[in-house]
Amino acid sequence: MFTNNKLSKAVRLAVAFGAASVAFTSVAQEAAEEEATDVERIEVTGSRIKRTDLEGSLPITTIDRAAIDMSGQLSVTDLLRNTTFNSFGSARTTSGNSAQGTSQINLRGLGANRTLILIDGKRVPKSPLTGSSQDLNQLPLAAVERIEVLQDGASAVYGSDAIGGVVNIITRKDYDGAEIKLGSSRVSLPSDGGDREEGSFLIGSANDKTNLMAGFSWNNRDIIFERAFPWNAPNRGISPYGNNWAPLTSAGRAPGSTQARALTKACDFELFYTTQSPWVPANQLCSYDFLKTNANDSSTGNQSLFVRGTHEFTDNWKVYGNANVAKTKSFGRYAASLNDPGSIISATSPNNPTNPNSPLYDAAIGGAARSVAVFHRFAALGTRDTSVDNYANDAMVGLEGNVNDIDIDVGVRKAKTKAYNIGTGYLLRSAANIAMESGAYMLNDPFGERFTTAEDQAAYRALLNSMNVTISRVSQFDQEEAFASAAFDVMELDAGAIQAVVGAEYRKEQYNDKYDSLSEAGVVGGSAGSSAGGGRNVKAAYAEALVPVTEQFELNFAARYEKYSDYGNDLAPKVSARYEPLEGLVLRASVGKGFNAPSLDILTQQPSSRNDTVQDFVLCDFNNTPVTSCPSGQIRSTDIANPALKSEQSDQRSFGIAYQPTDWLNFAVDYYNIEIEDSIRYIGLQTLINRDRAGDPIPAGLGYVRDPVNNAIIEATTGSANDGTQETSGIDLNIATNFDFGDFGKLKSTFQASHVLDFSLDSGRNLVKDPGRPQQRMALSHAWSISDFDVSFTTNLIGDQFNNVTTANNVTTRSGHIASWTTHDLQVVYHTGWNADITVGAQNLFEKFPQIGVSSAAGRNLDYTLYDAYGRISYVRYTQRF
């Protein structure tokens, strides 16, 4: 155990109530502090040096077990998504995307791949479904003792991915007894679905030498269909892929939805089109209302088993071990499959509206019979349903000890995550094109109601089955690592000992993401497969030193070097300072560099097709169509890998103040600034179009080809590239009060706010308050304890934005105001006389609707990254301790 000859006066970090709220209390100190005193040092997130001062040179917010329970959340995912540092929101598990079943946190709005998640100081493996970011769904909340959020870059300590900040989940270790918890929740806004259940069992035993803890937890949330939300009226989710056709270009491709027309003789039934009418006069198309079948909020469930243990076999040495087994499951439903953008049928096809011999012939079209493109939804095949089962196993064993006043920590760890993704109701394009061309599948009778005999009906069902395929995807991410560190006092100064840590790590990552052969070949409608696979070895060495210059002033130096087997190496240095001019007043600052390694998925992916919905502004200019009237449509493109990617580099600065002037008041204010160069960006088709129109450069290997006659896009190549810069800055504020009213109880209040000053790309304009980028997130919490009751009330705010943003002559104009979103949470806990707690509560107590019509919602009318759509979530829990 380390000792300090002189203790610096500290501002202790503690946690008040409410998710991501922070409070400070002073450390009691003896008058005879000048004498040598043995004090245990504690390691905090952002540094590997154990120290007596929790309020150090870096800003850290801690969410302790009491705050977790008071939040009312039932998963780590929901808890962290509501923190004010999740500036612009983050992805949640939704249907219809390749990452269904995963949830993320996005510190500072810089991306989930730039936020590092640790468990007990060790990095969580990447999700096999994304390959580039970590999944919060597999972390059992029952095993968590506290969560520390470092609001500063930390590549100098932890390596890649820590540009936006670090979330360190500290698990329970010293638990003695047993506990069982059961809970249930109900949501108010959807008319059906979304209900939840949870439970956990925890048991532990501890003595002077051995600590052992084990537990099991689970939680489930029902699926929610879009039609259950009151704001999703019929005809709102219309898609041109219903029953429509379009003329061809000289290259034989459809010009897009701008010239699409309805197959009028195939729109006189209501078997699978919009509930009010299959004809939608607003756009003169025979459209499909996908919100009638979609379930953007997929069901989720988690089951976790965990074991923790330590054993001291001598006074100086102990062995420790952790093991987790988790299963996450998800079920999602998406609209029926659609055909290729602009599938072509010949002039003689029975489904061609220009063919006089076709039952769909429309004399008003005029002209000779000719090939046309069709835009069709194959609802007769049923919805696209996806089931994802994700299995995670993580085991670590280590040894801690002391040799000649040097603290040693060595260990090994192995983690494996594997996901099985099965999708039904998908379309085999080749079979569908043949059936449409021949007329075996008629667009005016997709369900085959024209067949009346059992034999004909069976034959038609066989035809539908020949077009209906089940897709699969098996993804795996394995991580093996070995680590060793040595911590020691270098020398004694007047102000105390210079402390240092040196260490090395070896990590092996193996990633494999395999789609079924049909999806990979790009012949499945409504699906695109991009198999990827590869591995890398990472060797790292790091060093850190804490120098007490005076009793009031200390410096911290850190650096980490990482060598990757696939792309190169990186070095990240950092220096931070802490100054305490007055008792209880801490001034702090840091400056450093960071990096983010290119992920294995984008380095190794196979070419895959996409059908992105874009606005072709270049084509609209060509046709003299105003930008405000430029329509959107799906255009097919091909994604490719980029093995030449290099790491992102960042420069980071922060400074702040933490002050406790009285026993009942404390606060902290911190400023941050992050600049990223060689940013790894996905360059999609819309970006290519926008850059082409503006005359901006397009990364090598990416681009598109246009028809020489009508300027329509014929083919496009998209992918990732080191492209440009990114910068953000802002201020975090924390205020906490603590009052003791004697017989009237105790009241703790906290206020936390994150204010984004700037968020820009390529040194361009400030994007703050653009849709999806609020300037503020705030949380105000009150916790009152009296007698056998605890009552908490929390107010959460997500700032306002604007839907429409235009820039002309360097002047930015915003319109379409999106109001701030304020919700209130209430919880009451009754501590019974039989060692149990009864909890009732409600999140979003007053049932505030989310902000509808946010343009950043990508056609879903609701920005799921920022807002939830559940209305009031009422819950009850029972906890029994033994």
C-alpha positions, 0 to 999 in steps of 0.5 A: 500500500502506498503512503503519502508524507503530506496529504494535499487538501482535497475536494472529494467527489461523490454523487447525489441523486439522478442520472449523471449528477455530481456532488462534492464533499470535503475530506476530513483531515487531522490537524497533525497532517504534517506527520506521516500518515498511511492513507489508501490511494484510489485509482480514478478514471483517466489515470492509472496512478492511485491517489488520495485526491479524487478531485484531480486535474481531470473532470469526472462525473460519477453515478453511484449505486444510489443514483442508479437506483433513483434514476428508475432505469433498468439498463446501463443503456437507458441510464447513460443515454440520458446523461447530459454528455450524450450531447446529440443523442445516440443510437438505440436498438431499432428495426430495419438496420444492420445494428439491430439489438445494439445501443450506444453512447455518443459523448460530445456528439463525436460518434460512438466509435470515439467514445471508449467504454471500460469495465473496471478499467478494461476496454469492452470489445467492439460489437460484432454487429457494428465492428466499430463501436461498443454495445451497452446492451450486454452490460448487466445493471445489477452488477454495477457499483458505480459509473465514472464518466471522464469528460476529457480525451484519454488516449494517453492512458487508454489508447484508441477510441477515447477522443470524446471521453471515457465511460468506466463501469465499475462492478460490485466487488465487496458485497456480503449478503443476498438481494432479489429485485423484481420490477415491471414498467408500463408505457402510456403513449403507444396504444399497444406494446412497449411494456417492460419487466426486470429482475436480478438476484445477487449474492455475496460473501466477504471476509478478511481474505476473500470476497466472492460475489455472483448474480443473475439479471434480466430485462425485457421490453416489448416491441412497439409498432409505429401504427400505435403512436398517435402522431403516425396518421394513415398516409404519413409514411408513404413510399413510392414503392407501391405500384408505380412505373416510370419511363426509361433513360437512354441508358435503360435506367429509370430517371427516378421518382421525379417521373414515376407514375401510378399504375392506375389499374393496379390501385383499385383495391386495399389489400396492402396499400394505405388504409384510407385510399391506395391513391395518394393525390398529394404525389399522384402515386400508388403508394405504400404506407410503411408505418402500417407494418413497421416496428422501429422500436424492436423488442429487446431482452437481456440475460446476464450471469456474472461472478466476481472474486478476490483472494489474498493469499499473503499480506502483499499478494492477491488473485482476482477474477471476473467472468460474465456471460450475457445473451441479448435478444431482439426482434424487429419488423420492417415493411415488405420488400421492394424491388430494385430501384427501377426494375425494367420490364419489356414492352411485351410484358403483361405488367407493362402499362404501355402494352395494349395487350396488358390488363394494366394498359392505360390508353392515356399514356399514348405512344408505342409499347416500350420498356418501362421501369416499375416500383413495387412493394411485394407485400404478398411475401409478408413483412421483413422480420429480423431476430438477433441473438447476441452472446457475450462471454468475458473472463479475466484473471489477474494478480496484484502484489507488492515487491520492494514497494512496487505495486504489480498488476498482471493479468490475462483476459479473453472476451468473445461476442457472437451474434446470429441474425436471421431475417425472413420475408426478403425478396429474391430479385432475379426470381421476382423480375422473371415473375413480373416479366412473364406475368406469373406475378401480376401487379394488379393481383399480387395476392393471387385472388384470381386463382380459385382452384386449390391446385392453382392456389397451391401453384401460386403459393409456390411461386411466391415462395420461390421469390421469398428468401430467408437471409442470415448473418453470423458476426463475431468479435474476439478479443484476447489481451495480456497486461502488466503494470508497475506503480512506484514512488520515484523520489520524495520531494518537499510536497510529497512523493513523485508517483509513476506507473509504467505498463505494457499491453498486448491485444489481439482482435479478430473480427468476422462478419459473414452474410449469406451468399445471396445478400452478399451478392446483392440479389436480395431486395430490401437487404444488402450484405457486406461481409468483412473479416480480419484480425490485428495485433496491438502492442502498447506501452504507457507511462504516467507520472504525478509530480507534486511541485508544491503542496498546492500544485501538481502536474501529471504527465502521461503518454501511450504508444500503440503499434497496430499490425495492420495500419501503423502506430500512434503516440498520444502524450498528455499533460494536466495540472491541478492547483489548490490555492485555497482549501476546497478550491481546485483549478485544473487544466489539461492539454493532449493528443489523441487518436482513433484507429480505423476499425476492422469493419471498414478496412476489410468489408466486401463490396455491397449494394445500397439503396439510399434515399437521396435528393439529386440536386445536380439533376434538379439543376439540370432540369431547372427544378428549384432546390426547394422542390427537388424530390427524393428517391432511392438510387442504388450504389456500391459500398467498398472498403478502404484498406489505405485508411489511417488513424484519426488524430486529435488535439484536446484542451480543457480547463476548469474550477471546482469549489466547495465554499461551504459544507452545503454548497459545491460546484464545478465548471469545465471548458473543453475543446476537441479538434480532429484531423484526418477524420474517418467519414463515411462518404455516402451518395448524398455527400457525393451529390452535394460535393459535386454540386458545390465543386468540392473534392471527392476522395479517390476511388469514390464517385458516380457516373451519370447518363450523358443525355439526361444526367441521371445517375447510372452507378455510384461508389461509396465508402469511408475515407480520411476526409477533413476535420471536425471541432467541438467545444463547450462548457459543463456545469455542476452545482450541488447542495446538501441540507440537513433539516433534522426531523424534517429530513435531508435534501440533496439537490444537483444541477448539471448542464452541458452547453455546446459552444461550437460544432463544426466540420472542415472549419465551416459554420457552427452546426449547433442548433441544426436539426439533431444538434441541440445546444444544451442538455440539463438535469435538475434533481432533488432527493429528499430523505425523511423517516422511511421514505426517499422521494426524488424529483428530476427535471431533464431538458433537451435544448431547441433546434431548427428544422431548416437551415440554409447558408448563402453568402456566408449568412446562415438562416434557420427556420422551423423552430423545434422547441426544447423538450422538458420531462419530469421524473418522480420516484418514491421508495419505502424502506420497510421494516423487513429489510425490503424496499418498495419503489414506485415511480414514473419517468416523463410524469406529465406525458410530454410528447416527443418532438415530432417532424424533426428533419434529422429523423431520416423519414421517421418523423421522430429523432430516436437518437434524441427522444424516446416515444414512450410517454409516461413510463410507470414502474414498480419494484420490490427489493428484498435483502437477506 
